Amino acid sequence: MSIIRTALPLVLLTSVLTGCAGLQKTDWPTCAAVGGVVGAGLGATESTSWAGGGALVVGGLAAAYCWVHGDGDEDGDGVPDSRDKCPGTLKGVQVDANGCPPEPVAVVVEEVVVVKEETIVIRDVLFEFDSARLTSADKTKLDTIATRLKQEAPSAQLRVSGHTDSVGSDAYNQKLSEKRAHSVTEYLIGAGVPRSNFVSVVGAGESHPVADNKTADGRASNRRVEIQINR
């Protein structure tokens, strides 16, 4: 019986201290309270008058042990130092279970590619027969193009060139292509495209075919007005 009374206090004290070792330093009041209860019980095994002293001694030892050996939290992020994989986190920074700030979400910035040069080819401007005068259908198509050009930067430079098929003499086609280039340009200006944006308006006649003039479809492709945009 005496062996049990001697060994029991040691077993209980060891259990209290071992339990405190798994706590944080700030849990010392809990260790002290549990140690006080155990100390009171240990003291009472000898005499009821020893209960108060046992509670004081064991409670104090348990609290001190918890403070010395308990797990700390130096950066105050709520994660014990033994599990904190990012010690030294600034105060107020939200952390995960490992004590690390969450990985920042990558922001994808889409690169805006500016096309420096572009050519609008108008192949279906028909004009009136043997004339540079625009038809109603032509004006409807050019209105759409005017809306597009007005959205370009004020510094955009526009170069207009007229082209014909090979039917007729070179001299005649040259003059006709010039008239048609100017006709398109004047209509676009009237639709709101700044005149200052047009740096050149020329006729190329039949000198720059893009298709075979021997076929009807080829000649239709060659009858065109081109607007080159330089940004």
C-alpha positions as CSV (number, residue, x, y, z in Angstrom):
1,M,0.0,0.0,0.0
2,S,2.9,2.4,0.8
3,I,4.4,1.7,-2.6
4,I,1.2,2.7,-4.3
5,R,0.9,5.8,-2.2
6,T,4.5,6.7,-3.2
7,A,4.3,5.9,-6.9
8,L,0.8,7.4,-7.5
9,P,1.9,11.0,-7.0
10,L,4.8,10.6,-9.4
11,V,2.6,9.0,-12.0
12,L,-0.1,11.7,-11.8
13,L,2.5,14.5,-11.8
14,T,4.2,13.0,-14.8
15,S,0.9,12.7,-16.6
16,V,0.1,16.4,-15.9
17,L,3.5,17.6,-17.1
18,T,3.3,15.4,-20.2
19,G,-0.1,16.8,-21.1
20,C,1.1,20.4,-20.6
21,A,4.0,19.8,-23.0
22,G,1.5,19.5,-25.9
23,L,-0.1,22.8,-25.2
24,Q,0.9,26.4,-26.1
25,K,2.6,28.8,-23.7
26,T,-0.5,30.8,-23.4
27,D,-2.3,27.7,-22.0
28,W,-0.4,28.0,-18.7
29,P,-3.6,28.9,-16.7
30,T,-5.2,25.6,-17.9
31,C,-2.1,23.7,-16.8
32,A,-2.1,25.4,-13.4
33,A,-5.8,24.6,-12.8
34,V,-5.3,20.9,-13.8
35,G,-2.1,20.8,-11.8
36,G,-3.9,22.3,-8.8
37,V,-6.6,19.7,-8.8
38,V,-4.1,16.9,-9.2
39,G,-1.9,18.5,-6.4
40,A,-4.8,18.7,-4.1
41,G,-5.6,15.1,-4.7
42,L,-2.0,14.1,-4.2
43,G,-1.8,16.0,-0.9
44,A,-5.1,14.5,0.3
45,T,-3.6,11.0,-0.1
46,E,-1.3,11.9,2.8
47,S,-3.6,14.2,4.8
48,T,-6.5,16.6,4.2
49,S,-4.3,19.4,5.5
50,W,-1.9,18.8,2.7
51,A,-4.5,19.4,-0.1
52,G,-4.0,23.2,-0.3
53,G,-0.2,23.0,-0.3
54,G,-0.3,20.2,-2.9
55,A,-2.6,22.2,-5.1
56,L,-0.3,25.3,-4.9
57,V,3.0,23.4,-5.5
58,V,1.8,21.1,-8.3
59,G,-0.3,23.8,-9.9
60,G,2.7,26.1,-9.9
61,L,5.0,23.4,-11.4
62,A,2.5,22.6,-14.1
63,A,2.1,26.2,-15.1
64,A,5.8,26.8,-15.2
65,Y,6.4,23.7,-17.2
66,C,3.7,24.6,-19.6
67,W,5.3,28.1,-20.1
68,V,8.8,26.7,-20.6
69,H,8.0,23.7,-22.7
70,G,4.7,24.7,-24.3
71,D,4.5,25.5,-27.9
72,G,4.8,29.2,-28.7
73,D,3.4,31.5,-31.4
74,E,6.0,34.2,-31.9
75,D,4.4,35.9,-34.9
76,G,0.9,35.7,-33.3
77,D,-0.8,34.3,-36.3
78,G,-2.7,31.6,-34.3
79,V,-0.5,28.7,-35.6
80,P,1.9,27.1,-33.1
81,D,5.5,27.5,-33.8
82,S,6.0,23.8,-34.2
83,R,3.6,23.7,-37.1
84,D,4.3,27.2,-38.5
85,K,6.0,26.8,-41.8
86,C,6.2,30.6,-42.4
87,P,7.5,32.1,-39.1
88,G,7.6,35.8,-38.9
89,T,4.4,36.5,-40.7
90,L,3.4,40.2,-40.4
91,K,0.6,41.0,-37.9
92,G,-2.8,41.0,-39.4
93,V,-1.9,38.8,-42.4
94,Q,-4.4,36.0,-43.0
95,V,-2.7,32.6,-43.0
96,D,-3.6,29.0,-43.7
97,A,-3.3,26.0,-41.4
98,N,0.5,26.0,-42.0
99,G,0.9,29.6,-40.9
100,C,1.6,30.8,-44.4
101,P,-0.2,33.5,-46.4
102,P,-2.3,32.1,-49.2
103,E,-0.7,32.1,-52.6
104,P,-1.6,35.2,-54.6
105,V,-3.9,34.6,-57.5
106,A,-2.1,35.2,-60.7
107,V,-3.5,38.0,-62.7
108,V,-3.5,37.3,-66.4
109,V,-2.9,40.5,-68.4
110,E,-3.9,40.1,-72.0
111,E,-1.6,41.9,-74.3
112,V,-3.2,44.2,-76.7
113,V,-1.8,43.8,-80.1
114,V,-2.0,46.9,-82.3
115,V,-1.9,46.2,-86.0
116,K,0.2,49.0,-87.4
117,E,-1.0,48.6,-91.0
118,E,-4.3,47.3,-92.4
119,T,-6.0,47.6,-95.8
120,I,-9.7,47.6,-96.3
121,V,-10.6,46.4,-99.8
122,I,-13.9,47.5,-101.1
123,R,-14.7,45.3,-104.1
124,D,-18.4,45.6,-104.3
125,V,-18.7,49.4,-104.8
126,L,-20.4,49.3,-108.2
127,F,-20.8,53.0,-109.1
128,E,-23.2,54.1,-111.8
129,F,-22.4,52.8,-115.3
130,D,-19.2,54.3,-116.7
131,S,-19.2,56.8,-113.8
132,A,-17.7,57.6,-110.5
133,R,-21.1,58.4,-109.0
134,L,-22.1,56.2,-106.1
135,T,-25.3,54.2,-106.1
136,S,-27.6,53.9,-103.1
137,A,-26.3,50.4,-102.4
138,D,-22.7,51.8,-102.5
139,K,-23.5,54.5,-99.9
140,T,-25.0,51.9,-97.5
141,K,-21.8,49.9,-97.6
142,L,-19.6,53.0,-97.2
143,D,-21.6,54.1,-94.2
144,T,-20.5,50.9,-92.4
145,I,-16.9,51.6,-93.3
146,A,-17.2,55.2,-92.2
147,T,-18.4,54.0,-88.8
148,R,-15.3,51.8,-88.5
149,L,-12.9,54.5,-89.6
150,K,-14.3,57.1,-87.2
151,Q,-13.4,54.7,-84.4
152,E,-9.7,54.7,-85.4
153,A,-7.3,56.9,-83.4
154,P,-7.2,60.5,-84.6
155,S,-3.6,60.0,-85.7
156,A,-4.5,57.2,-88.1
157,Q,-3.4,57.9,-91.7
158,L,-5.6,56.8,-94.5
159,R,-4.4,56.2,-98.1
160,V,-7.1,55.6,-100.7
161,S,-6.4,54.1,-104.1
162,G,-8.8,53.3,-106.9
163,H,-8.4,50.3,-109.3
164,T,-10.1,49.2,-112.5
165,D,-10.1,46.1,-114.7
166,S,-8.4,46.1,-118.1
167,V,-11.4,46.9,-120.2
168,G,-10.8,50.3,-122.0
169,S,-7.6,52.2,-122.6
170,D,-5.0,52.7,-119.9
171,A,-5.5,56.5,-119.9
172,Y,-9.3,56.2,-119.5
173,N,-9.0,53.6,-116.7
174,Q,-6.4,55.8,-115.0
175,K,-8.7,58.8,-114.9
176,L,-11.7,56.6,-113.9
177,S,-9.8,55.1,-111.0
178,E,-8.8,58.5,-109.7
179,K,-12.4,59.8,-109.9
180,R,-13.7,56.7,-108.0
181,A,-11.0,57.0,-105.3
182,H,-12.0,60.7,-104.8
183,S,-15.7,59.8,-104.9
184,V,-15.3,57.3,-102.1
185,T,-13.1,59.6,-100.1
186,E,-15.5,62.6,-100.3
187,Y,-18.4,60.4,-99.2
188,L,-16.4,59.1,-96.2
189,I,-15.5,62.7,-95.2
190,G,-19.2,63.7,-95.5
191,A,-20.0,60.7,-93.2
192,G,-17.8,62.1,-90.5
193,V,-14.3,60.8,-91.2
194,P,-11.9,63.7,-90.6
195,R,-10.4,65.0,-93.9
196,S,-7.1,65.4,-92.1
197,N,-6.8,61.6,-91.8
198,F,-6.6,61.2,-95.6
199,V,-2.9,61.7,-96.6
200,S,-3.3,60.5,-100.2
201,V,-6.0,59.7,-102.7
202,V,-4.8,58.2,-106.0
203,G,-5.9,56.2,-109.0
204,A,-3.9,53.1,-110.1
205,G,-5.9,52.4,-113.2
206,E,-5.5,48.8,-114.3
207,S,-1.8,48.6,-113.2
208,H,-2.3,46.5,-110.0
209,P,-4.7,43.6,-110.8
210,V,-5.4,41.1,-108.1
211,A,-7.1,38.6,-110.4
212,D,-7.2,37.4,-114.0
213,N,-8.8,40.1,-116.3
214,K,-9.7,37.3,-118.8
215,T,-12.7,36.2,-116.6
216,A,-15.7,38.1,-115.5
217,D,-15.1,37.2,-111.8
218,G,-11.4,38.3,-112.2
219,R,-12.4,41.7,-113.6
220,A,-15.0,42.1,-110.9
221,S,-12.2,41.6,-108.3
222,N,-9.9,44.1,-110.0
223,R,-12.6,46.8,-109.9
224,R,-12.0,48.0,-106.3
225,V,-11.1,50.8,-104.0
226,E,-8.6,50.1,-101.2
227,I,-8.2,52.1,-98.0
228,Q,-4.8,51.6,-96.3
229,I,-4.8,52.4,-92.6
230,N,-1.5,53.3,-90.9
231,R,-1.8,53.6,-87.1
